């Protein structure tokens, strides 16, 4: 397994972990947003720009959910 594949595996595994824990704390929502950024970077680095683009948008959606939860809205 090369370094890029390992990076992608870690990014997607973190996404799954944080997604599963989102109901426990807003900080897991922020962790999910951050891991989506890593997934986006992986997509662009490996040449799958549609995946990178979608993950980037998904990270913005998750960050907005975290912000709304922190503000109590």
N, CA, C and O atoms as a GROMACS GRO file, in nm:
protein
  292
    1UNK      N    1   0.085  -0.116   0.000
    1UNK     CA    2   0.000   0.000   0.000
    1UNK      C    3   0.090   0.124   0.000
    1UNK      O    4   0.178   0.139   0.085
    2UNK      N    5   0.067   0.212  -0.096
    2UNK     CA    6   0.148   0.333  -0.102
    2UNK      C    7   0.095   0.440  -0.006
    2UNK      O    8  -0.012   0.424   0.053
    3UNK      N    9   0.169   0.548   0.008
    3UNK     CA   10   0.134   0.652   0.104
    3UNK      C   11   0.002   0.720   0.073
    3UNK      O   12  -0.074   0.751   0.164
    4UNK      N   13  -0.026   0.744  -0.055
    4UNK     CA   14  -0.150   0.810  -0.093
    4UNK      C   15  -0.272   0.725  -0.060
    4UNK      O   16  -0.373   0.775  -0.012
    5UNK      N   17  -0.261   0.596  -0.085
    5UNK     CA   18  -0.372   0.504  -0.053
    5UNK      C   19  -0.394   0.498   0.098
    5UNK      O   20  -0.508   0.496   0.144
    6UNK      N   21  -0.285   0.495   0.174
    6UNK     CA   22  -0.297   0.494   0.320
    6UNK      C   23  -0.362   0.623   0.370
    6UNK      O   24  -0.446   0.620   0.459
    7UNK      N   25  -0.323   0.736   0.312
    7UNK     CA   26  -0.383   0.864   0.348
    7UNK      C   27  -0.533   0.861   0.322
    7UNK      O   28  -0.612   0.904   0.407
    8UNK      N   29  -0.574   0.810   0.206
    8UNK     CA   30  -0.717   0.800   0.174
    8UNK      C   31  -0.790   0.708   0.268
    8UNK      O   32  -0.903   0.737   0.308
    9UNK      N   33  -0.729   0.597   0.304
    9UNK     CA   34  -0.791   0.503   0.398
    9UNK      C   35  -0.812   0.568   0.535
    9UNK      O   36  -0.917   0.552   0.596
   10UNK      N   37  -0.713   0.640   0.580
   10UNK     CA   38  -0.725   0.709   0.710
   10UNK      C   39  -0.833   0.816   0.703
   10UNK      O   40  -0.915   0.827   0.795
   11UNK      N   41  -0.836   0.894   0.595
   11UNK     CA   42  -0.935   1.001   0.581
   11UNK      C   43  -1.077   0.945   0.582
   11UNK      O   44  -1.164   0.996   0.654
   12UNK      N   45  -1.101   0.843   0.504
   12UNK     CA   46  -1.236   0.785   0.495
   12UNK      C   47  -1.274   0.713   0.625
   12UNK      O   48  -1.390   0.715   0.666
   13UNK      N   49  -1.177   0.650   0.689
   13UNK     CA   50  -1.205   0.584   0.817
   13UNK      C   51  -1.243   0.686   0.924
   13UNK      O   52  -1.334   0.662   1.003
   14UNK      N   53  -1.173   0.800   0.926
   14UNK     CA   54  -1.208   0.906   1.021
   14UNK      C   55  -1.346   0.962   0.991
   14UNK      O   56  -1.422   0.992   1.083
   15UNK      N   57  -1.378   0.977   0.863
   15UNK     CA   58  -1.513   1.024   0.827
   15UNK      C   59  -1.618   0.930   0.884
   15UNK      O   60  -1.716   0.976   0.943
   16UNK      N   61  -1.600   0.803   0.868
   16UNK     CA   62  -1.695   0.704   0.917
   16UNK      C   63  -1.706   0.710   1.070
   16UNK      O   64  -1.816   0.710   1.124
   17UNK      N   65  -1.592   0.717   1.137
   17UNK     CA   66  -1.591   0.722   1.283
   17UNK      C   67  -1.664   0.847   1.334
   17UNK      O   68  -1.752   0.837   1.420
   18UNK      N   69  -1.627   0.963   1.283
   18UNK     CA   70  -1.688   1.087   1.330
   18UNK      C   71  -1.836   1.094   1.294
   18UNK      O   72  -1.916   1.147   1.372
   19UNK      N   73  -1.874   1.042   1.179
   19UNK     CA   74  -2.015   1.040   1.141
   19UNK      C   75  -2.096   0.955   1.239
   19UNK      O   76  -2.207   0.992   1.278
   20UNK      N   77  -2.040   0.842   1.278
   20UNK     CA   78  -2.110   0.753   1.371
   20UNK      C   79  -2.125   0.816   1.509
   20UNK      O   80  -2.219   0.783   1.582
   21UNK      N   81  -2.035   0.907   1.546
   21UNK     CA   82  -2.037   0.968   1.679
   21UNK      C   83  -2.099   1.107   1.682
   21UNK      O   84  -2.101   1.171   1.788
   22UNK      N   85  -2.151   1.156   1.570
   22UNK     CA   86  -2.201   1.294   1.562
   22UNK      C   87  -2.306   1.328   1.667
   22UNK      O   88  -2.310   1.442   1.713
   23UNK      N   89  -2.390   1.234   1.705
   23UNK     CA   90  -2.497   1.263   1.801
   23UNK      C   91  -2.444   1.285   1.943
   23UNK      O   92  -2.516   1.339   2.027
   24UNK      N   93  -2.323   1.246   1.970
   24UNK     CA   94  -2.267   1.255   2.105
   24UNK      C   95  -2.214   1.393   2.140
   24UNK      O   96  -2.216   1.432   2.257
   25UNK      N   97  -2.165   1.468   2.041
   25UNK     CA   98  -2.107   1.599   2.069
   25UNK      C   99  -2.093   1.678   1.939
   25UNK      O  100  -2.066   1.621   1.833
   26UNK      N  101  -2.111   1.810   1.946
   26UNK     CA  102  -2.086   1.892   1.828
   26UNK      C  103  -1.941   1.883   1.779
   26UNK      O  104  -1.913   1.906   1.662
   27UNK      N  105  -1.850   1.848   1.869
   27UNK     CA  106  -1.710   1.837   1.830
   27UNK      C  107  -1.687   1.722   1.733
   27UNK      O  108  -1.594   1.726   1.652
   28UNK      N  109  -1.771   1.619   1.739
   28UNK     CA  110  -1.760   1.510   1.641
   28UNK      C  111  -1.809   1.557   1.504
   28UNK      O  112  -1.761   1.509   1.402
   29UNK      N  113  -1.903   1.651   1.502
   29UNK     CA  114  -1.947   1.709   1.375
   29UNK      C  115  -1.830   1.787   1.313
   29UNK      O  116  -1.806   1.780   1.193
   30UNK      N  117  -1.759   1.862   1.397
   30UNK     CA  118  -1.642   1.935   1.348
   30UNK      C  119  -1.533   1.838   1.301
   30UNK      O  120  -1.466   1.862   1.201
   31UNK      N  121  -1.516   1.728   1.374
   31UNK     CA  122  -1.420   1.626   1.331
   31UNK      C  123  -1.459   1.566   1.197
   31UNK      O  124  -1.373   1.538   1.113
   32UNK      N  125  -1.590   1.546   1.177
   32UNK     CA  126  -1.637   1.496   1.048
   32UNK      C  127  -1.605   1.597   0.937
   32UNK      O  128  -1.562   1.558   0.829
   33UNK      N  129  -1.627   1.725   0.965
   33UNK     CA  130  -1.597   1.828   0.865
   33UNK      C  131  -1.448   1.826   0.830
   33UNK      O  132  -1.411   1.835   0.713
   34UNK      N  133  -1.364   1.814   0.932
   34UNK     CA  134  -1.220   1.809   0.907
   34UNK      C  135  -1.178   1.686   0.829
   34UNK      O  136  -1.091   1.694   0.742
   35UNK      N  137  -1.238   1.574   0.860
   35UNK     CA  138  -1.203   1.453   0.787
   35UNK      C  139  -1.254   1.459   0.643
   35UNK      O  140  -1.196   1.397   0.554
   36UNK      N  141  -1.363   1.532   0.620
   36UNK     CA  142  -1.409   1.554   0.482
   36UNK      C  143  -1.308   1.637   0.404
   36UNK      O  144  -1.287   1.615   0.284
   37UNK      N  145  -1.244   1.734   0.471
   37UNK     CA  146  -1.138   1.811   0.406
   37UNK      C  147  -1.024   1.718   0.366
   37UNK      O  148  -0.970   1.730   0.256
   38UNK      N  149  -0.989   1.626   0.455
   38UNK     CA  150  -0.884   1.528   0.422
   38UNK      C  151  -0.927   1.440   0.304
   38UNK      O  152  -0.847   1.411   0.215
   39UNK      N  153  -1.053   1.399   0.304
   39UNK     CA  154  -1.104   1.318   0.193
   39UNK      C  155  -1.103   1.396   0.063
   39UNK      O  156  -1.073   1.340  -0.042
   40UNK      N  157  -1.134   1.524   0.070
   40UNK     CA  158  -1.129   1.610  -0.048
   40UNK      C  159  -0.986   1.620  -0.102
   40UNK      O  160  -0.963   1.608  -0.222
   41UNK      N  161  -0.893   1.642  -0.011
   41UNK     CA  162  -0.753   1.650  -0.053
   41UNK      C  163  -0.709   1.520  -0.119
   41UNK      O  164  -0.639   1.521  -0.220
   42UNK      N  165  -0.750   1.408  -0.061
   42UNK     CA  166  -0.717   1.278  -0.119
   42UNK      C  167  -0.774   1.266  -0.261
   42UNK      O  168  -0.705   1.222  -0.353
   43UNK      N  169  -0.900   1.304  -0.277
   43UNK     CA  170  -0.961   1.296  -0.409
   43UNK      C  171  -0.885   1.376  -0.514
   43UNK      O  172  -0.860   1.327  -0.624
   44UNK      N  173  -0.849   1.498  -0.480
   44UNK     CA  174  -0.773   1.581  -0.575
   44UNK      C  175  -0.634   1.524  -0.599
   44UNK      O  176  -0.586   1.526  -0.713
   45UNK      N  177  -0.567   1.475  -0.494
   45UNK     CA  178  -0.432   1.422  -0.512
   45UNK      C  179  -0.429   1.297  -0.598
   45UNK      O  180  -0.332   1.274  -0.670
   46UNK      N  181  -0.534   1.218  -0.592
   46UNK     CA  182  -0.532   1.095  -0.672
   46UNK      C  183  -0.594   1.114  -0.810
   46UNK      O  184  -0.599   1.020  -0.890
   47UNK      N  185  -0.642   1.235  -0.837
   47UNK     CA  186  -0.692   1.266  -0.971
   47UNK      C  187  -0.842   1.247  -0.987
   47UNK      O  188  -0.893   1.259  -1.098
   48UNK      N  189  -0.913   1.218  -0.880
   48UNK     CA  190  -1.058   1.201  -0.886
   48UNK      C  191  -1.123   1.333  -0.842
   48UNK      O  192  -1.181   1.341  -0.734
   49UNK      N  193  -1.112   1.436  -0.927
   49UNK     CA  194  -1.157   1.569  -0.887
   49UNK      C  195  -1.306   1.576  -0.853
   49UNK      O  196  -1.343   1.656  -0.767
   50UNK      N  197  -1.396   1.495  -0.916
   50UNK     CA  198  -1.536   1.503  -0.871
   50UNK      C  199  -1.551   1.460  -0.725
   50UNK      O  200  -1.628   1.521  -0.650
   51UNK      N  201  -1.479   1.357  -0.684
   51UNK     CA  202  -1.482   1.314  -0.545
   51UNK      C  203  -1.427   1.424  -0.455
   51UNK      O  204  -1.485   1.454  -0.350
   52UNK      N  205  -1.316   1.484  -0.495
   52UNK     CA  206  -1.257   1.592  -0.418
   52UNK      C  207  -1.350   1.711  -0.404
   52UNK      O  208  -1.358   1.772  -0.298
   53UNK      N  209  -1.420   1.743  -0.512
   53UNK     CA  210  -1.514   1.855  -0.510
   53UNK      C  211  -1.633   1.827  -0.417
   53UNK      O  212  -1.670   1.912  -0.337
   54UNK      N  213  -1.691   1.709  -0.429
   54UNK     CA  214  -1.806   1.673  -0.345
   54UNK      C  215  -1.766   1.668  -0.198
   54UNK      O  216  -1.841   1.716  -0.113
   55UNK      N  217  -1.652   1.612  -0.167
   55UNK     CA  218  -1.607   1.608  -0.028
   55UNK      C  219  -1.581   1.747   0.026
   55UNK      O  220  -1.606   1.774   0.143
   56UNK      N  221  -1.531   1.836  -0.059
   56UNK     CA  222  -1.511   1.974  -0.017
   56UNK      C  223  -1.642   2.043   0.019
   56UNK      O  224  -1.651   2.113   0.119
   57UNK      N  225  -1.743   2.022  -0.064
   57UNK     CA  226  -1.875   2.079  -0.035
   57UNK      C  227  -1.932   2.016   0.092
   57UNK      O  228  -1.989   2.086   0.176
   58UNK      N  229  -1.916   1.887   0.106
   58UNK     CA  230  -1.968   1.817   0.224
   58UNK      C  231  -1.901   1.870   0.351
   58UNK      O  232  -1.965   1.878   0.456
   59UNK      N  233  -1.773   1.905   0.343
   59UNK     CA  234  -1.705   1.960   0.460
   59UNK      C  235  -1.764   2.095   0.498
   59UNK      O  236  -1.775   2.127   0.616
   60UNK      N  237  -1.804   2.176   0.399
   60UNK     CA  238  -1.868   2.305   0.428
   60UNK      C  239  -2.005   2.285   0.492
   60UNK      O  240  -2.042   2.358   0.584
   61UNK      N  241  -2.080   2.187   0.444
   61UNK     CA  242  -2.211   2.156   0.502
   61UNK      C  243  -2.195   2.113   0.648
   61UNK      O  244  -2.269   2.159   0.735
   62UNK      N  245  -2.098   2.026   0.674
   62UNK     CA  246  -2.076   1.978   0.811
   62UNK      C  247  -2.027   2.091   0.901
   62UNK      O  248  -2.070   2.100   1.016
   63UNK      N  249  -1.940   2.177   0.851
   63UNK     CA  250  -1.892   2.289   0.932
   63UNK      C  251  -2.007   2.384   0.965
   63UNK      O  252  -2.012   2.438   1.076
   64UNK      N  253  -2.098   2.403   0.872
   64UNK     CA  254  -2.214   2.487   0.898
   64UNK      C  255  -2.306   2.423   1.003
   64UNK      O  256  -2.361   2.493   1.087
   65UNK      N  257  -2.322   2.290   0.998
   65UNK     CA  258  -2.401   2.221   1.101
   65UNK      C  259  -2.337   2.237   1.238
   65UNK      O  260  -2.407   2.258   1.337
   66UNK      N  261  -2.205   2.227   1.244
   66UNK     CA  262  -2.134   2.246   1.370
   66UNK      C  263  -2.156   2.387   1.424
   66UNK      O  264  -2.183   2.406   1.542
   67UNK      N  265  -2.144   2.486   1.335
   67UNK     CA  266  -2.163   2.626   1.376
   67UNK      C  267  -2.303   2.648   1.430
   67UNK      O  268  -2.321   2.715   1.532
   68UNK      N  269  -2.403   2.593   1.361
   68UNK     CA  270  -2.541   2.609   1.408
   68UNK      C  271  -2.562   2.539   1.542
   68UNK      O  272  -2.632   2.592   1.628
   69UNK      N  273  -2.503   2.423   1.562
   69UNK     CA  274  -2.516   2.352   1.690
   69UNK      C  275  -2.450   2.432   1.802
   69UNK      O  276  -2.503   2.437   1.913
   70UNK      N  277  -2.337   2.492   1.774
   70UNK     CA  278  -2.267   2.570   1.877
   70UNK      C  279  -2.345   2.695   1.916
   70UNK      O  280  -2.339   2.740   2.030
   71UNK      N  281  -2.418   2.751   1.820
   71UNK     CA  282  -2.497   2.871   1.847
   71UNK      C  283  -2.635   2.837   1.904
   71UNK      O  284  -2.710   2.926   1.945
   72UNK      N  285  -2.668   2.708   1.905
   72UNK     CA  286  -2.795   2.664   1.959
   72UNK      C  287  -2.913   2.687   1.866
   72UNK      O  288  -3.026   2.700   1.912
   73UNK      N  289  -2.888   2.690   1.737
   73UNK     CA  290  -2.995   2.714   1.640
   73UNK      C  291  -3.030   2.588   1.565
   73UNK      O  292  -3.118   2.590   1.480
   0.00000   0.00000   0.00000
